[in-house]
Amino acid sequence: MKNRKRWWTLLLGMTCLLHTQILPVEAEEYWPEGPQIAGESAIVMEASTGTVLFEKNSHEQCYPASITKIMTSMLAVKNSSLDEEVTFSKDAVYKTEGSGISRDVGEVMTMRECLYGLMLESANECGYAIAEHTGGNYDDFVKMMNDEAKRLGCKDTHFNNPHGLPDEDHKTSAYDMALISREALKNDVFRMIVNTRRHSIPPTNKHEEETYLSNHHKMRNNYKGDEQYLYEYCIGGKTGYTSVAGSTLATFAEKDGMTLICVVMRETSPNHYTDTRALFDYCFENFQLWNISENEKSFEKDVSESKIFEGDNSFAELNKEGYVVLPKAVAFEDAKPKIKKSKNDSNVIGHIQYTYAGRKVGGTDIEVTSVKIPEFKFQKEKEQAEIPEGKVVNINVKYIIIGIVAAILLVGIGFGIYHLADNFYLIRYKLESRKMMKRSFKEIKVKKHRRRR
């Protein structure tokens, strides 16, 4: 407790220092004006910080239609294995209508194939079957949906089904759908599925031939040969439409290290695509990410080397995954920092939250990292000298370790081969995504360096 008080005193001092450096600068805080759009409700959120870059009536309750399935797929991925077998019940087949892939009662598919059917073809029977399987029963899954929405901070949402078919009590908002999408994008399996253009479901116990699927999101896939809405930075999303909801659209895009979430609701086709593109273009042209640990100069005064705790090599540092998103015309130093004390007893002792133009624009944790120097006792010769005379057994530890590792590898290889086909596309997707993110951040650093020169 005493040590934590010392840390908190240090953080208060840092807060004063940070504010002292910023107070003299009284330039007008600038936020780029967004485009005019046709949709009644819309939002663009930056995924890593949760910063709202654009909004229009984003808390207005609307019928979501099939973008509901973002929540359904996220819960299924979190609470089940892709290899689990899902059986289509009579209710799943006959209590759904609209978009589907013509499944039969008693048909069995893996959770993986159900998720592809749900997110690419917007198959309502897949949503119903996933709900029954993941929740144990339909009603319990709907409760899971509402519990998760509440946990994420959604205040405008009440789900009443897993597929989005019309229901007066099934409502959400663009803001809440952005929160849900942000959480879903943290999962690599979800990202891989929504990023897929085409997929085929292998034969089942009810269908002798493959079922071919095509992503309906026209910004990701030239669905039905329509190429005019393709967007090169799109990494997935979900379409939706009912007569009462109109066209709804959730779209995810990555460029220059930023991942953006755009949700538009109460739209008419094809405005949901043109509005989404206009919003993405506006945000990518006017905003950029800053890594906090690389740019927060006030935290660089050898805090990480100060020995605060007696008898322990401990230091404070900023989490390297924290970011701030700001207009491109604004310097990192223009964002106002505020340090908040952590309420728990973990290694996170505080959090820096940045604001600009009346908006929260990002932040990062302040962490205590303990680095203990290992003790080496060189007493082998002494211990060996004390061994009583008798039969000596020479044991080569190196060969024992090699044998154990070889056995583990053999088991691992066998297990890996069994699951290789399942994980191949996910591994490839993750590697390609990391390469793209590294390339984007390198390009950003080069641009910043050129501007400084």
N, C-alpha and C positions, 0 to 999 in steps of 0.2 A: 504493500500500500504506500509506504514511504517513497519507494522508488518511482511509482506511478505519479505521485504528487510532484516529484522532481521533473518528470517528463512533462507534465501538464504545465508547470511553470515555464519550462523551456518553450513549449508550444505557444503560450501566451506572448512570450517575448518575440517569437517569430511572427505572430500575427501583427504585432505593433510595427515590426520592421517592414513587413510586406505592405501594410497600409501607408506607412511613412513614405515609401518609395513611390506609391501610386497617387497619393493625395495631391501633389503639385500639378499633376496632369489633369486638366479640366476640359479636355476636348469633348465636343458633342459626340455622344455614342450613336454610331451609325448602324442601321440594320437595313439591308437591301429590300426594296419594295417587291413583293411577289407578283406573279402574273394574274390576270383576270381569268377565271375558269367558269365553265358552265355548271359544274356539279354543285349541289346544295350544301354538301359537307365534305371536307377533305383535310388531310394532314400529311406532312412529311416530317419524319423523325429520323435523326441520326442514331444508328443502332448502338454504337459503343458508349455514348454518353446519355442517350435518351433525350437529347436536346430537340425541341420542336423548332424546325426551321421555317415552317409555313403551316398556317391553319386557317380554316374557314368553317365556322360552326362545328368545330371538331367534337364538342361534347353533346351535340344534339342527338337524341335517340333515333335510330333508324332500324329498319329491318335489314339484316345482313345478307340474307339469301345464302349462297354456298360458300362465302368466305368464312362462314361458321366452321367449315371443315379444317381450318388451320388449327383451331383449338382441339378438335377431335383427333387429328393426326398427331399433334404434339403429345397429348395425353397417352395415346396408344404407344408411341415410341418410348415414352418415359416409363410406362408400366407393363410392357410386354416384350417378349423376344420376337425378332423377325421370323424365326423358324416355327413359332407356335401355329398350330392348325386352328383355323376359324371355320365353324360350320354355320351355314346360312339357314336360319330358322324360317318358319312360315311367315312370321311377322316381318322379318327382314325383307322378304321377297314381296309380300302382298300389302304391307303397310307403307310402302314407298312408291313414289311415282316420279315422273320427270326423267332427268338424266340417269343413265344406268348402263350396265354391261350385261344385262340379261342373265343373271344367276338364277339357279334353281334351288328349290327346297332340298336341304340335305347336301348341297354342294360344299366341298371342303377346299379351302385355299389357305396358303400361309399368310401370316399377318403382313409379310412383305408385299405380296401380290395384292392384298386388300388395300394397302396404303397407296400403291401405284394406281389402282382403280379409283380410289377416292380422290386423289389429288390431281391426276392427269385427266381422267374422263368425268370427274365429279359424280361418281356413281353413288347414288343415294342408298341403294341396298348394301353397299360396302360400308357406308357410314353406320347404318343400323347394326349390321353384323359385328363391326368393330366395337361398337358401344356395348352390345350384349356380352361379347367376349371379355373386353377389358374391365368393364365394371361389374361383371358377375351377372348383372341384369341391366335392362335398359334404363330404368329409373335411377339406379345407383350411379350409372355413368353420367347422366345429366346432372346429378348432384355433384359429381367430381368436377364437371365443367364449371359450375357456379362457384365451387370452393376454390378452384384454381384462379378463376377470374378475380375473386375477392383477394386472394393472396398476392396477386400481381398489382393490386391497387385500382382495379376497374370499378368505377362508381356508376357507370351508365348502363350496365350490362345485366341482363337476365336471360339465360339460355333455357330453352324448353325442349330442344331436340339436338341430335348430333349432325344433322345434315343441312339445315337451313330452310326446309320447306315452310310455307307460310303458317304462322302461328301468332296471334295477337300478343302473346306473352313472351315472344322470342325477339328481344331487341338488344342492341348494343350501340356504340358510337364509333366514329372514325378514330378517336383518341384511344379508346379501349382496345380496338382491333390492332392498333399500332403497338400497344403494350404487349398484347398476346403474341403478335408476330415477332417482336423483339426477343421475347423469351424462346419462341420456337426456333429462331435462327441460331441460338446457342448450341443446338443439337445438330451434329454433322449428318446424321441419318436423315433428318427432316430436310436439311439443305440439299442433300444429294437427290432426294426424291423430287422436290419441287423444281430442281434444276434440270431434270430429265426431260428431253424433248419427246422421245418415243420409247415404248417398252412393250414387251410381249409376255403375256401370262401363259405358262405351259399348260398342256392338257390337264384336266381335272377328272374327278370321278363322274362328272356329269357332262363334260365337254371334251370330245375326242381331239379337237383341234386347238391350236393356239388362239388366244384372244389378243388382238393388236390394239394398243392404246396410243393415243396422241395427245400431248399437252394442249389444252384449250386456250392457254394464255398466249395471245397473239404477239406479245412483246418478247416472248421467249421462243416461240415456235410458229412457223408459217402454217398454222392450222387451216386446213381446207385450201391451201395454196395462197392464203392472203399474206403477202410479205410486206405491205406498206407500213405495218405497225411494229415490225421487228425493231428491237432496241439492243444494241451491241453490249451494253453494260448490264442488261437484265440477268439476274441469276435465279429467277423463279417468282412464284406468286400464286394467286388463286382468283379465279373468276367467280361471279355470282349473278344470278338474274331470277327474279320472279316478277309477276305483274304488279304486285303491291310494293316490292322493294325497288323496282327499276334495276338498272345495272349497277353492280358493286364490283370493286376491283381492289385487290391488295397486291402490291408489286414490290420486289426487292431488287436493288441495283448496287453495283460496286464500281467505283472509279476513284483513282488517286488516293487509295487507302481508306476511303469512306464507304460505309455500307448504309444505304438509305432505304427507309420503309415508307412507301406512299400508299395511303388508303383513300379512295374516293367512294362516296355513297350518294344515293338518289341521283343517279346519272341517267342519261339516255345514250344509247349506242349511236355512233362510235365515240362520243365525247369522253367516255371513261378512259379510252386509250390516249386521245389527243391531250386531255387535261393532265394525265399522268406524265406523259412525255414532257410537256411544258414545265411541269413542276420539277421533274428531275433535271432538266436543262438549267433551270433557274438556280437550283441548289448547287449543282456541280460547278457552275460558272461563278458563283458568288461566295462559296464557303470552302474552308479547308480545316483539316485536323492538325492539332499541335500535340506532341507527346509532352506531358507535363514534366516528367523526370529529366528530360533533355533540355527543357527551356526554362524551368523555374530556377533562376539564378540566386534568389534569396535563400534557397535551401542548400547552397553549395559550400557554405563556410565550414567545411570539415566537420559537419555534424555527425557524419557517419563514422568519424574517427574519435569522437569524444567519449571517454570512458566514464560513464555515469554510474553504473552499478559496480560496487566494489567487489573484486574477486571474480569478475565476469567480463569478458570482452563483448560488450553489447553496443549497438549503434542503431540510430534511426535512419530510415531511408524512405523515399517515395516509391510506391508501387510503380513498376515500369510499364504497366498496362493501362495507366490512366491517361485520358485524353481530354482536350478542350476543343470545341468546334467554334470557329469565329468567322465573320466576314473576311474575305481576302484582303480588304483594304485596312484591316485592323491588325495591330501588333499583339503578340501574346501578352506583353506587359500591360495592355489596356484592360485585360480581364481582371476583375476585382476578386481576390481570394479571401476566404474566411475559413478559419480552422475550427472544427468542432471536435469536442472530446468524445472518444469512444465510450460507449456505455457498458461494454463487456470487459472481461479480464483476459482477452486473447492477446496475441502479439500485435494487433492493430490498436494503436493508442490514440489515433485521431484520424480525421478526414479533412482534406482541403476541398472546399466547394468553391467553384468560380462562377461569377455572374457577370453578365454584360448586357447592357441595354434592357435591364429589367428582367432578364432571362437567366435561368440556370443553364450554363453552357458546358459543364463537365466537372470532373474532380478525380481525386485519387486518394487512396489510403496512405497513412503514415504508419510504417511498420517498424517494430523492434525486432532486430535479427540478432540472435546470439551466435557468436562464433567462438567455440571453445577449442583451445589448442590441445591436441591429443598428447597424452603423456606416454613417453617411450621408456621402458625399463629394460636396460640391457643387462640381464642377469642370467642369460642362458648358460654361460660357461660355469657360473657359480652353482646353478641348479644341477647341471650335469655332473659337477664334481661331487655333489652330495648324494648321488645315486649309489646305493649299496652294490658291492660286487656281486656278480651273478650272471645269468644268461642275459645277454643284450639283444633286444629285438630292434632292428633298424626298420623304421617305418618312413617311407618317402611320402610326405604329405602332398607333394605336388601331384603324384600319380593318383592318389585317392581323390583329390579335388577334380582332376581331369576326368576320372571315371564317373563321379557324381554328375558333373556338368554334361558329359556325353549321354548319360541316362536321361537327364532332364530334357536335353535337346531332342533325343529320339521320341520321347513322349510328346514334346511340343510340336515336332515336325508332323507326327501322326495326327495330332489334333488340328494342326494348321492346315494340313492337306484336306482334312474333312470339311473345314470351314472356308477354305481358300476361295471357292467360287462365290460364297456369300459375301466375303469381305473385300474382294478384289476391287470392285467399283468404288466402294467407300474409301479404301486406301488411296486409290488413284485420284479420286476427287479431292481428298484432303491435301495430297501433295501438290496438285495443280493449283488449288486455292492458295496455299502458302507461297508458292512461287509468284503468283499474281500479286499478292499483298506485298511481298518483299520488293518486287519490281516497281510497284506503285509508290512505295515509301522512298525508294532510291530516287525516282523521278521528282518527287516532292522536294527532297533535300537539295537536289541539283538546282531546281527552280528557285528555292529560297536563297541559295548561295549566289546565284546570278543576280538576284534582286539586290542583295546586300552590296555586291560589287558595283 
